[in-house]
Amino acid sequence: MRWYTVIFEADTVAGRRFDLLLIALILCSIGVVMADSMTHLHERFSFAFASAEWLFTALFTLEYLARLACSPQPLRYATSFFGIVDLVSVLPTYLALFFPELYALIDVRVLRLLRVFRVLKLAAYVNEYQSLANALIASRRKILVFLSAVLMLVVVMGTIMYVVEGPQNGFTSIPTSVYWAITTMTTVGFGDITPKTDLGRLISSAMMLLGWGTLAVPTGIVTAEMTSHRLGTKPPPTTRTCHQCLSEGHLEQAQFCFQCGAALPPYQQEVPG
């Protein structure tokens, strides 16, 4: 129970320290993977990167085994989302021992790229992810209507630009013109297609200015939903975890799991002195 509280929950001093240490290790391991992908650094520090990668792999393997050992439902944890992510984060290093030829066949070193999945482990320790997800779900209809309006606008403007500029100026078809309208509307503007006529430049200028205001609309929608949830009277969730289904976020006074109905163990919380 003590190790379970430390590893799976973060409402105690030891649990918070464990999570902070784990997050630091995750960020360091991702930094090593990214640095190793740079040719000039890989040539100079390949041994150091390899040693660091094996060290991180060993630590994450021990963490994974510890989670399996202290979990009342090890199989349920192993087949859960974060259990699979934990496993995927350590498998590539071991697979490279059995399939070294993959590095010669695939220049991008697919097995190394898979290690970036460790960043998904960070989601387990940020409660705001749930708040953001709830806001996106609540505003999905408004965002869908907004995207539909933008889609209709870029189709219309792309068609107009096809008529105004024509194939001689790079607008070879309506889909190509719609692509230009999307890049202009989002203020990206790759520059591969540019209007040459005065009327075309006037239209593109209007679309760029319109794009500034348009991009703020979904931000305002999601922000309004997040504010609405935050102003509610619902008590903030904790990292308290159900031992049966491993669902997280139960309230302090909860006695049963909101997911499977199993009885919850006593809530443990420590305030750092």
C-alpha positions as CSV (number, residue, x, y, z in Angstrom):
1,M,0.0,0.0,0.0
2,R,2.8,2.4,0.9
3,W,4.7,1.8,-2.4
4,Y,1.4,1.9,-4.4
5,T,0.7,5.4,-2.9
6,V,4.2,6.6,-3.7
7,I,4.2,5.3,-7.3
8,F,0.7,5.8,-8.5
9,E,-0.5,8.8,-6.5
10,A,0.9,12.2,-5.8
11,D,-0.9,13.6,-2.7
12,T,1.9,12.6,-0.4
13,V,5.4,14.1,-0.1
14,A,7.0,10.9,-1.3
15,G,4.6,10.6,-4.1
16,R,5.2,14.2,-5.3
17,R,9.0,13.7,-5.1
18,F,8.7,10.5,-7.1
19,D,6.7,12.1,-9.8
20,L,9.0,15.1,-10.0
21,L,12.0,12.8,-10.3
22,L,10.3,10.7,-12.9
23,I,9.3,13.8,-15.0
24,A,12.9,15.0,-14.8
25,L,14.1,11.6,-16.1
26,I,11.6,11.6,-18.9
27,L,12.6,15.1,-20.0
28,C,16.3,14.2,-19.9
29,S,15.8,11.0,-21.9
30,I,13.8,12.9,-24.5
31,G,16.6,15.5,-24.7
32,V,19.2,12.7,-25.2
33,V,17.1,11.2,-28.0
34,M,16.8,14.6,-29.7
35,A,20.4,15.5,-29.3
36,D,21.5,12.1,-30.6
37,S,19.5,12.7,-33.8
38,M,21.8,15.6,-34.6
39,T,24.6,14.3,-36.8
40,H,27.5,16.5,-35.5
41,L,26.6,15.7,-31.9
42,H,26.1,12.0,-32.6
43,E,29.6,11.7,-34.1
44,R,31.2,13.4,-31.1
45,F,29.2,11.9,-28.2
46,S,27.8,8.7,-29.6
47,F,29.2,6.6,-26.7
48,A,27.9,9.1,-24.1
49,F,24.5,9.1,-25.7
50,A,24.4,5.3,-25.9
51,S,25.4,5.0,-22.2
52,A,22.8,7.6,-21.1
53,E,20.1,5.8,-23.2
54,W,20.9,2.5,-21.5
55,L,20.8,4.2,-18.1
56,F,17.4,5.7,-18.7
57,T,16.1,2.4,-20.1
58,A,17.3,0.6,-17.0
59,L,15.6,3.2,-14.7
60,F,12.3,3.1,-16.7
61,T,12.4,-0.7,-16.7
62,L,12.7,-0.8,-12.9
63,E,9.9,1.7,-12.6
64,Y,7.7,-0.4,-14.9
65,L,8.5,-3.6,-12.9
66,A,7.8,-1.7,-9.7
67,R,4.4,-0.6,-10.9
68,L,3.6,-4.2,-11.8
69,A,4.8,-5.5,-8.5
70,C,2.8,-3.1,-6.2
71,S,-0.4,-2.9,-8.3
72,P,-3.2,-5.1,-7.0
73,Q,-4.3,-5.6,-10.6
74,P,-1.0,-5.9,-12.6
75,L,-2.6,-7.3,-15.7
76,R,-5.1,-4.4,-15.7
77,Y,-2.3,-1.9,-15.4
78,A,-0.2,-3.6,-18.1
79,T,-3.1,-3.4,-20.6
80,S,-4.1,0.1,-19.6
81,F,-3.1,3.2,-21.8
82,F,-0.2,4.3,-19.5
83,G,0.9,0.7,-18.9
84,I,1.3,0.2,-22.7
85,V,3.1,3.6,-23.0
86,D,5.5,2.6,-20.2
87,L,6.2,-0.6,-22.0
88,V,6.7,1.0,-25.4
89,S,9.1,3.6,-23.9
90,V,11.6,0.8,-23.0
91,L,11.1,-1.7,-25.7
92,P,13.0,0.0,-28.6
93,T,16.3,-0.2,-26.8
94,Y,16.0,-3.9,-26.2
95,L,14.7,-4.6,-29.7
96,A,17.8,-2.9,-31.1
97,L,19.9,-5.7,-29.6
98,F,18.0,-8.3,-31.7
99,F,17.4,-6.3,-34.9
100,P,20.6,-4.2,-35.4
101,E,20.2,-4.4,-39.2
102,L,17.2,-2.0,-38.9
103,Y,19.6,0.8,-38.5
104,A,21.3,0.0,-41.8
105,L,18.0,-0.6,-43.6
106,I,16.1,2.5,-42.3
107,D,18.2,5.6,-42.3
108,V,15.9,7.4,-39.9
109,R,16.4,4.8,-37.2
110,V,12.8,4.0,-36.5
111,L,13.5,2.3,-33.2
112,R,15.1,5.5,-31.8
113,L,12.2,7.6,-32.9
114,L,9.8,5.4,-30.9
115,R,11.5,6.5,-27.7
116,V,9.9,9.9,-28.1
117,F,6.7,8.1,-26.9
118,R,8.1,8.7,-23.4
119,V,6.7,12.2,-23.6
120,L,3.2,10.7,-23.4
121,K,4.0,9.6,-19.8
122,L,3.9,13.3,-18.8
123,A,0.2,13.4,-19.4
124,A,-0.3,11.2,-16.3
125,Y,0.9,14.0,-14.0
126,V,-0.9,17.0,-15.3
127,N,-4.5,17.4,-14.0
128,E,-5.1,20.3,-16.4
129,Y,-5.2,17.9,-19.3
130,Q,-8.6,16.7,-18.1
131,S,-9.8,20.2,-17.8
132,L,-8.7,21.0,-21.3
133,A,-10.2,17.8,-22.6
134,N,-13.6,18.6,-21.0
135,A,-13.5,22.1,-22.5
136,L,-12.8,20.8,-26.0
137,I,-15.6,18.2,-25.7
138,A,-18.1,20.8,-24.4
139,S,-17.2,23.2,-27.3
140,R,-17.0,20.6,-30.1
141,R,-20.2,21.7,-31.7
142,K,-19.2,25.4,-31.8
143,I,-15.8,24.5,-33.1
144,L,-17.3,22.3,-35.8
145,V,-19.6,25.1,-36.9
146,F,-16.6,27.5,-37.0
147,L,-14.5,25.1,-39.0
148,S,-17.4,24.6,-41.5
149,A,-17.7,28.4,-41.9
150,V,-13.9,28.7,-42.5
151,L,-14.1,25.8,-45.0
152,M,-16.8,27.4,-47.0
153,L,-14.9,30.7,-47.0
154,V,-11.7,29.3,-48.3
155,V,-13.5,27.4,-51.0
156,V,-15.3,30.5,-52.2
157,M,-12.1,32.7,-52.0
158,G,-10.0,30.0,-53.6
159,T,-12.5,29.8,-56.5
160,I,-12.5,33.6,-56.9
161,M,-8.7,33.7,-56.9
162,Y,-8.7,30.9,-59.6
163,V,-10.9,33.2,-61.7
164,V,-8.9,36.4,-61.0
165,E,-5.3,35.0,-61.3
166,G,-5.6,32.0,-63.5
167,P,-3.2,29.2,-64.3
168,Q,-0.6,31.6,-65.7
169,N,0.0,32.9,-62.2
170,G,0.2,29.6,-60.5
171,F,-3.4,29.0,-59.7
172,T,-3.7,26.0,-61.9
173,S,-6.9,24.5,-60.4
174,I,-9.5,25.2,-57.8
175,P,-8.0,22.7,-55.3
176,T,-4.7,24.5,-55.7
177,S,-6.3,27.8,-55.2
178,V,-8.1,26.5,-52.1
179,Y,-4.8,25.3,-50.8
180,W,-3.5,28.9,-51.3
181,A,-6.5,30.3,-49.5
182,I,-5.9,28.0,-46.5
183,T,-2.3,28.9,-46.1
184,T,-3.2,32.6,-46.5
185,M,-6.1,32.4,-44.1
186,T,-4.0,30.7,-41.4
187,T,-1.3,33.4,-42.0
188,V,1.3,30.7,-42.9
189,G,1.9,31.8,-46.4
190,F,4.5,29.4,-47.8
191,G,5.1,31.7,-50.8
192,D,5.0,28.9,-53.4
193,I,1.9,30.5,-54.9
194,T,1.5,34.3,-54.9
195,P,-1.0,36.6,-56.6
196,K,0.4,38.8,-59.4
197,T,-2.5,41.0,-60.2
198,D,-3.6,44.1,-58.2
199,L,-7.0,42.6,-57.6
200,G,-5.5,39.3,-56.4
201,R,-3.2,41.1,-54.0
202,L,-6.1,43.1,-52.6
203,I,-8.1,39.9,-52.0
204,S,-5.1,38.2,-50.4
205,S,-4.5,41.2,-48.1
206,A,-8.1,41.1,-46.9
207,M,-7.8,37.4,-46.2
208,M,-4.6,37.8,-44.2
209,L,-6.2,40.5,-42.0
210,L,-9.3,38.3,-41.7
211,G,-7.1,35.4,-40.7
212,W,-5.9,37.2,-37.6
213,G,-9.4,37.6,-36.3
214,T,-10.5,34.2,-37.4
215,L,-7.7,32.4,-35.4
216,A,-8.9,34.0,-32.2
217,V,-12.4,32.5,-32.5
218,P,-11.7,28.9,-31.4
219,T,-9.3,30.1,-28.7
220,G,-12.2,32.2,-27.2
221,I,-14.6,29.3,-27.4
222,V,-12.3,26.9,-25.5
223,T,-11.3,29.6,-23.0
224,A,-15.0,30.4,-22.3
225,E,-15.7,26.7,-21.6
226,M,-12.6,26.3,-19.4
227,T,-13.7,29.4,-17.4
228,S,-17.2,28.0,-17.1
229,H,-15.9,24.7,-15.6
230,R,-13.5,26.5,-13.3
231,L,-16.2,28.7,-11.8
232,G,-18.2,25.6,-10.9
233,T,-18.5,24.5,-7.3
234,K,-17.2,21.0,-7.9
235,P,-14.2,20.1,-5.6
236,P,-10.9,19.7,-7.3
237,P,-9.9,16.0,-8.0
238,T,-6.9,14.3,-6.4
239,T,-4.5,11.7,-7.7
240,R,-6.3,9.1,-5.6
241,T,-6.4,5.9,-7.5
242,C,-8.8,2.9,-7.5
243,H,-6.9,-0.3,-6.9
244,Q,-9.3,-2.3,-9.0
245,C,-9.6,-0.3,-12.3
246,L,-6.8,2.1,-11.7
247,S,-9.0,5.1,-12.5
248,E,-7.6,8.4,-11.1
249,G,-9.1,11.6,-9.8
250,H,-11.4,10.6,-7.0
251,L,-12.5,13.2,-4.4
252,E,-11.0,13.2,-0.9
253,Q,-14.3,12.1,0.7
254,A,-15.2,9.5,-1.9
255,Q,-15.7,5.9,-0.5
256,F,-16.3,4.1,-3.8
257,C,-14.8,4.3,-7.3
258,F,-16.8,6.4,-9.7
259,Q,-15.8,4.0,-12.5
260,C,-16.2,0.5,-11.2
261,G,-17.9,1.0,-7.8
262,A,-15.2,-0.8,-5.9
263,A,-14.4,0.3,-2.3
264,L,-11.6,2.8,-2.1
265,P,-8.7,2.5,0.4
266,P,-8.3,5.3,3.0
267,Y,-7.2,8.6,1.5
268,Q,-3.6,9.4,2.2
269,Q,-2.4,13.0,2.0
270,E,0.6,14.8,3.4
271,V,1.3,18.5,3.4
272,P,5.0,19.4,3.1
273,G,6.2,21.1,6.2
